[in-house]
Amino acid sequence: MTTPSIIFATNNQHKADEIRQVLKGRFDIITLKDAGINIDIPEPYDTLEENASEKATVIHSLTGSNCFSEDTGLEVSALNGEPGVKSARYAGEDANFDNNIQKLLLNMKGITNREAQFRTVISLILEGKEYQFEGICKGHITEQEKGTNGFGYDPVFIPEGSLITFGEMNMEGKATFSHRKKATQKLISFLNSYNGKN
């Protein structure tokens, strides 16, 4: 029996690795690079839901294959949900995550309410129909970077139930809290259920 394959509409190898860690070989995840698709899909919308849908729709239109995409944002309570949908471009279009982290820490300087959450929205297009799944990880923002693992804002985010940042965890440790894992588990449950009905 062959492992079912599905295109993950991303150029981010870190995200692909995290998804594969959760799926544990139940599906063969094909990245855009694996599929020979060399495009950078715009994220023009104001919500994670719309951006995730846009990426999945573009790849489905190109390939006709089953695919999914995700969009993730860090939502900080004291900053009215910022950086949110602009998490990857918080310090500007050409900024890297070091720049983004420094801007976040500067904006949080002197603020005692450091509650935040990571939120992931996965958009799946399966046999021409779209489905969405959400995963949330609540926590708080540290006052300085800790750890060098992971990517993005991981060195400044401590999830609820932990004493260390995502940046101080290995991939297995992060997976126990991960917003992306929660959304992916909903995706897996749906795919398993879907396969069982057809």
ABEGO torsion letter per residue (X at the ends): XBBBBBBBBBABAAAAAAAAAAAGGABBBBBAAAAGBBBBBBBABABAAAAAAAAAAAAAAAAGBBBBBBBBBBBBAAAGGOAEAAAAAAAEAABBAAAAAAAAAAAABGBABABBBBBBBBBBBBGGBBBBBBBBBBBBBBABBBEABEBEAAAABBBBGBABBAAABBAAAAAAABAAAAAAAAAAAAAAAAAAAX
